[in-house]
Amino acid sequence: MFIRIHSWLIFLLLLSGTPAYPQDAWQRALALHQSGNLTGAIEAYEECLKADPKRFDARSNLGAVYAALGRYHEAVEQYRQALVTAPPQFAPRLRQNIALAFYKSGQYPQAIAALTEIRQSSATDLNTDLLLADCYLRNGEPAKAAELLAPRESTDAADKAVAYVLGTALIRSGQVDHGQKVIERILREGDSAESRFLVGVSMFTAGDYPAAVKQLSGALTLNPDLPSLHSYYGQALLNTGDADGAAKAFQEELTRNPNDFDSNLRLGEILLQRHSLAETQPLLEKAVTERPQSLEAQSDLASLELQRHNYARAAKLLESVIRQSPAAPSPHEKLAEAYAGLGRKPEAAAQRQLAAKLQAASKPPDDAGPNPGESAPAFSLPRLATGATISLDGFRSGKPTVLVFGSYTCPNFRQQAAALNALAEKYHSTVPFLLVYIREAHTGNTWQSTINQRQGIDWQPAKTADEMQAHASSCVRKLKMSFPAVVDSVDGQVESKYSAWPSRLFVIGKDGRVLYRTRLSELDFHPAEIEASIRAAIK
C-alpha cells in the first residue's frame, strides 16, 4: 500500500477540554504521551479516569497508547467506551480508530464491519474506501474490493493509490485484462516496485510462474516492504518447485506482517509436509484465526491434529469442514481416521465408505489427463539404453502399475526421487514401476527455476531423440533411479495424453484404469496416500 495510506493508519486523538480531574494529572498524561513514555502515559490517563470515568478524551488517548503498544484489543475497548460519552462530532474519528485497531491487528472481518458502518453514517471518503478495499484484499475477497473501487476508476482516474489497489483487486479476482488496463497508469510513470509487483501478480494469476518470479524479484529489489510482496514471491517460487526459497519468502513476509494469511497457510503446509509439527502449529492456528471461513486452513489444521493424535479436535474441525463442503472426499477420509483414533469404529467405517463413494463420483480440480476410473492411455516407447520398444499393456501384464513422469530439471521430481525409489523397492515384486522421461521442465530459454540456478542446473531442451535419451540416461544415473525407464518423443506425445508435464504419478489398477494420480510438488506428493492406493490395487 502507498505511504499515504500507511501514514493514515497512525494518529493520536489528543483532545483538549476542561477536565473534571486535577489539571496537573491531565497535563502530565499529555506530556508523557507526546514524549513517547507510553507506560507512564497509561498510568497517568488511568489516574484521570479514576477521577472521572466519563472523560472521553482521556479514554480515547488511552486507547491510542494501547494501539501504539500493539495492544489492540484493549485499544478497541477504550475507544468503544469513549464513544458512549463523546460529543457527536468526535464519533467518526473514534470509529476510525476502532477500524484501524482491527486492521492493524489483522482482524479484517471486524475492520470491514467498522469501516462499512463509517461509510453508511458519513460522506464517502477516499481513504476510508482504500482502507476498506485493502481489508477485503487481505480477507481473501478481491471481487468485493474491485466492486467497491469501481466507481472511482473514472472519478479518481489520476490517483495512483486507486489505480494500485483497484488493479490489484481486479487481477486477484481473475479480471486480469481489466486489471492490466488499470495498472497501465502506474506503468506509464516508469519502473517502480508497485508496477513490477502488479505485473508479477498478473503473471502469477495467468500461471506464468517463472515470469512472475522474475517480476516479483525485481519489485523486491526496489522496495522489499510492499505488503504481500514476499508472500506472492513465495507462492510463485513454490509453483516453480523451490519450496526452500518459498519458505524463506513466507518467513520474510511474516516478519513484516505476522497476520498475512497466505504466508501463514503456505509456510504451515510446507512445515506440515516436513513433519515439523511444533513450528507448524502457530502458523496454521493463525491462518484459521485470520480466515475462519477458509476450509483449506481448517483442513490443514485438522491434518496437523491427526499427526499429533489429537483426534477430538481434528474431528471437530473436519465436521465443520464437511458441513460446509459435504461433497469433498478428503475431509471424510480424514474424519474416518479421527473417528478411528477415538475408538468410534462404526462411524469411521461409514466415513470411509462415503469417502470412497464421493471419490468415485468426483471430478478432480485439475481435470486434464486421465481421471481416476478412466482407462490409462496406451503407449509404446523405447526403453532407455536398449531402445527396445515397451508397451504399457505388455509392461503391466495384468498387474497394478505405477507410472512416474518427470525430467531432471524438474525440482519436484528430483526431490521425490528417493521416496519413489523406496516405494519401488518395497513393492517391486507385485507392482512394477515405470519412469516415462518427458520434456525438460525448466531450461535456460523457457521456465528457469531459482532452485536450479542455485544448484547450477542449466540444461537446454532436447531437440532430437538421441538428446532425449542422453538426458534421461544422465537423470537416471544422477538420481540412482531403481526402476525401468522409457523415453517419450521430443514432441511429448505420451506426456500430452497424460497431461504429465512437468511431473506426475499415476497408479493404474489391474484392469488398466487409473486408481490414483498426483503431482509431485512438495505440497501435493504424499507417499502414504500412494502406498495406500498401491495396497488397494493389490487386493
N, C-alpha and C positions, 0 to 999 in steps of 0.2 A: 504494500500500500504506500501511497505517496506520503511525503513528510507532512503535508498539510493535515492529513488525517491523523497521523501519529501525534502531532502536536495538540490536536483537539482532544486526545484521549486523557490528557492530564491537566487538570486545572483545580484551583483551590477556591472554595466558596468562603472567602473571608469577609463576613458581613459585619457592618458596624451597627450600633444602636445604643440605647441607654440601658445597660444591664441592671437587673434587679439584684445581682450578686456584687460583691466588693469589686470596685473598679480595678484595683491592683491585680486581682486574680485574672480578670479578663485580659488586661494588658500583658501580663506575664505569659498567659497562654498564647496570645498572638505572637509575642516576641520569640518564644521558644519554637513555635511552629515555623515562623518565617526564617529563623536561623538554622533550621534543619534538626533541631533537637526534638525528634518525634516522640521519644519515650517521655521526656519531660512535658511535652505538649499534651500528651494523653492525660497525665496526672492533673495538669492544670485545667484542662477542659472538664474533666470529671469533677474537679472541685467546684467549678462554675455550675455544673448541672446538679450537683448536690444541693447547692443553694437555691437553684430554680430549675427543676426538671423540664419545664416547658419552653426553655430558651432554644428556639430552633437554630439560631446562628451558631451557638456553641456545639449543638448536637451535629449540625452539618459539617462544621470544621473537624469535629472528632471523626466523623465518617471519612473525611478527606485524608486524615492522618492514617487511619486504618488502611485505606486504599493504597497510600504511598508505601506502607509496610507489607503490602500483599495480603492483608487480612480482609479479603473482600466480603466474606460472609458477615463479619462484624460491621464493615462499612455499609453494606446494604441495610442492615438493621437500623443503624443510626440515621441514615437518610430517610428511611420509611417513618421513623418516629418524628423526624424533623418535619416531614410533610403534614403531620397531623396539626401542628400549631403554626406553620409558616403562613405568611400572607400569600394570597393567590398569585401575586406577581413573581414569587420565588419558586412556585411549584414546578414550572417547566425545567428550571435549572436543576432542581433536586431529582426530578425524574431522569434527566440526562445523566446525572451522577450515578443513579441506580443502574441504568442501562450500561454505562461504561464499566462499572464494577463487575457486572455479569460478563461483559465482553472480555475484560482483562483476565478474568478467572476461568475463561473457557466455557462458561455456562451459556452457550449460544441460544438454546431454546428460550431461556429466561430473558436474555438480551433482546431477542426478536420480539417477545411479548411486550417488553418495556418500550422498545422503540416504536412498535406498532401503535401502542397507546399514545405515545407522544405525537405521532403523525395524525392520529384521529382527533386529538384535542387541540392542535395548534396548526398554524400555516405550515405547509410543506417546506422543509429546509434541506438544502443540497447536502450538507454534511450529515444530517440525520439519514437521508436516503443512502448515501455512500456507505455509512457505517452499517445500516440495516442490510444492504446488499452484501457487504463483506461477511456479515453474520450468516446470511443464507449460504454463501460460498463455503464457509468453514463448517457449516452444519450439513453439508452434502446436498444442498438444494439450489444448484446453479440456475435451474429454469426459473425459479421464483426471483432470483437476483436479476436475471435478464428482463423479466416482466416488469419488475419494479423500476428499473432504469430506462426501459424502452422509451417512455415519453421524453426523457432528457436527451435522447440521441439528436433531436432536432433543436430543442431549446438551449442545450448546453453543448453544442457540437464542438466548440473550441476548447472545452475544458478537458485537460489532459487526464485528470483523475477519472472523469466519467468514461472517457474512451478506454482507459486501462481496466477499470472494474467491469464495465459493460462488455468489453471484448473478452475478458477472462470468463465472464459468466456465459456468454454465448458459446465460446469454444468448449468449455467444460460440460455444457448441456447438449453438446453434439451439433450445434448450429455453427459449424466451422466456417462455411463460406461467408455467412453474415458477420461472424466474429472477425474474420480476417479483414473485411472491408472496414470495420470499425477501428481496428488497430493500425490501419494504414496511416491514420492521423499521427500516431506516435512514430511510425517508421519514417514518415516524411521529414521528421525533425532530426534524423541522423541516428547513428548507432547508439544504443543505450542498453542498460541491463533490463529495463522494462520491456523494450521491444524484442530483445533476444528471448526473454522469458516467455512472452506471449507466442512468439513464433515456435519456440520449443514445445510449448503446451499444445499448440495446434498440430504439430508433427506427432506428438505423443498420442493425441486423440485419434489421428489418422492411422496409427500403428507403425509409423516410420521411426522406430525406437533409436537406431544409431544416429539418424539426423537429429532427433530430439536431444540425445546425449550431447552432441556437438554444440547445439544452440544453448542448451542449459548450462553447459560447462563455460561457454563464453559469457553468459549472464553472471555466473558465479565470480568470474574474474573481475567483472566490472563492479558488481555490488552483491556480496555474499549475504547481505542482511535482508534481501527481499523476502517477505513472508511466503512460505510454502515452496520456495525455490529449491532448497535442499531436498524437500520431500518429493517433488516431481523428478528431480535429478536421480534420486534413489530409485524411484519406480521405473524410470527409463533404463537405468543400469540393471535392475532386476530382470527386465524383459529382454536384455541382451546377454543374460547369463552371468552377470557379475554380481553375485549375491554378497560377496565380501565388500565390494565397493558400495553396494546399495545400503548395507548395514551401517557403514561409516557415514553415508549421507543422511540416513534417518537419524542417527545419533546427533549429527550436527544440527539438524532441524530442531530436535528436541532440546538442545541447549539454548536455542533462541525462543522456542515456543513449546513448552512441555505439554501443551494441550493439542498439538497437531494430531488429528485423528489418523490420517493415513500413515504417518511415521510411527505412531504407537502400534497401529494394527500390523503393518508390514514388518517392522522390526520384531514384533512379538511373534509373527508367523515364522520368520527365519529362525529365531531362537528356539521356538517350539519344535521345529523340524530337527534342530540340532540337539534337542533334549536338554537345553539349558533352562530348566523349569523355574528356578529361583529368579532368574533375570526376566523370564517371560511374564511371570505373574503380574507385576505392577503395570507393564505395558498393555496387556490385554484388559486388565481391570480399568485402566484409564480410557481405553478405546470404548469399552461398553458404557462408561460414565459419560463420555463425550457424546456418543450417539446411541442412546438406548434402543433406537429403532433399527439399528444395524443387526440383521440376522447373522451376517458373516462374523461380526465381532462376538456375538453371543455363542455361536457355534464353535469358534476358535477357543473361547474361554472354557467351554464345556469339554473340548478335547484336552485342554490342559488339566482340567479337574479329573478327567478319566486317567490320565497318566499319573496323577498324584493319588489315585484311588479314592478321591473324594466323590464317591458315587452319588451321594444325596444331592449335592449342589449341581453336579453335572446333569442329573435327571431333571432338576428344576429348570435349568437353563434350556435344556433340549425340549422339554414340554412346552416352554414358552415359544421356542422357535417353531415347533410343529403346529401350534395353534395358529400362527401367522402364515406358515407355509406348509400346509399338510401334504402336498404332493411331492416334495423333495425326498428322495430315498435316503440320502446320507444321514440326516438327523435321526431317522428311525433306526438305522444301523447302530449309531452311537448310543441311542436311548436303550436299545437292546443290551448293549454292553453295560450301561449303567444299571439297568434293572437286574442283570445277572450278578453284578457286583453286590447289589443289595439283597440278593437271595430271592428275588421275585421272578422265579423261573418261568411260570406260565406267561407272565406279561412280556418277558424277554423273548420267548418263542413267538409270541404274537407280533411283536415289533419286527423280528427277523422276517417273518412271513410277509408282513406288509411291505417291508423294505424291498424284498425280492420281487413282489408284485409291481411295486412302483418303478423299480429299476427296469423291469421288462417293458413297461409301458412308456417310460420316459424317453425324451429326446435330449441328448447332451447339449449343453450350452454351445459348444463348438461342434456343429453337426457335419463338418467337412470330413470326408473319408468314411470308411465303413463303420456303422454304429454297432453296438452290442446287439446280437440277434441277427445281424446281416451276414451274408457269406463273405469270406475273405477273398478279395480279388486274386485270381490265378496269375502266376507269372513263371517265367523261365529265365534264369540269369546265369552268367558264367561264374563258376566258383573261383575265389581268389587263388592265385598262384597256378592252379592246374588248368583253368579255363574250361573245365568240364561243365556242361550245362546241368543246372539243378532246377527242377520244377518244384513249386510249392507242394503240390499233391504228392509227388514222389518223395520229397523230403519228409513230409508228415507221416506217410504210410498209415493213415488212420489214427495217429496218436495226437493228443493235445500238443500244441506247439507255441513257442514264444518267438515272435518276430520283433527284432530290435532294429530301428532305423537311426542312422546317425553318421557323423563325419568328425574328423579330428578337430576341425576348427570350431566345433560346437562346444562351448564350455560346459553346458549341461551334460552332454554325452560323456565328456572326459570325467566330469565329477562323479557320475553314476557308474562308471566302468567297473570299479571294484565291487560294488553291490551286485551288478549284473553278473559278473564272473562268479560271485559267491552263490547266487541263485542257480546259475547254470551247473555249477559243480554239485550242488545239493540234489538237483532233480534230473541230471543228465541221463540217468538210466530209464526214466519213464517219460520225460518231456524234453524233446530236443529244442535247443535254442539256435536261432539263425540270425546273423547280423547281415542287414542289407546296407551296404555302404552307398551313400547318396551324395548329392552335390554339397560342396563345402558351405557351411552355414555363414561363416564370416571370412571374407577375403579383403585384400587391400583395396579393391576397387568396388566393393559392394558394402555389405554390412560388417564394418570393422567393430571389434569388441574391445572395451577397455581392458578386460582381464587378459585377452590375447596380446594386447600391446604390452602389458606388464610382464607377461611371460615370454615375449619375443616370438610369438607365433604369427607368422605373416605368409600364408600360403596363397598362391594365385589359383583361380578356378581352373579345373581340368578342362582341356579343350578336346582331348581325344580319349578313346577307350583305354589306351596304354597309360595315359596320365591318370585316369581314374583308378586303374589297377595299382599304379605306383603309390598314389595317395592312400588307398585302402591298405596296402601292404605296410606302409610306414605307420599308419594308425594302429593296426593290429599289433605290430611289434612294440611300439611305444607304450601302449596301454595293456600289453600282455593279455589280449582277449583270448579266452579259453574255449570259445565255441566257433563253429564254422562261419565263414563269411562269403557272401556273393556280392557282386558289384553291379550297381544299376547303370543304365545307359547315360551318356553325357547329357541328354535332354530330359532325364529324370522321368521316364515313363512309369516305372513302378512306384516311385516316390509320389507321383501325381495321383495315382489310383488310391493311395492310402492317405493322401494329404499329410505326408510324414515329415515334411521339412519344417524346422531344422533338425528335429529328432523326435522319436515317438516309439512306443512299445505297444504291442498287441498280444493278447493271449487268445489263441484260437482253439476251439473245442474239437473233440473227435469228429464231429460232423462237418467241420470246416467253417463253422460260424464263429464270429467274434464274440468272446465272452467278456473281455475287459480291454480297455485301452487307456493310455495316459501319455501326457507329455513328460519330458524328462527334466523340467526345470526343478529347482530346489523345492519350491512350494507345491509342485504337482506330483513329484515322484515319491511314492510310499511303498517301500519293499514289502511291508506287512500285507498291504492290500494285494500286491502282485502275487505274493505267496498264497494268500487265501484263495485267489482266483485259480492258481495252479492246482491247489489241492482239490478244489471243487471240480476242476476239469478231469482230474484223475479218477474220481469216483465213477 
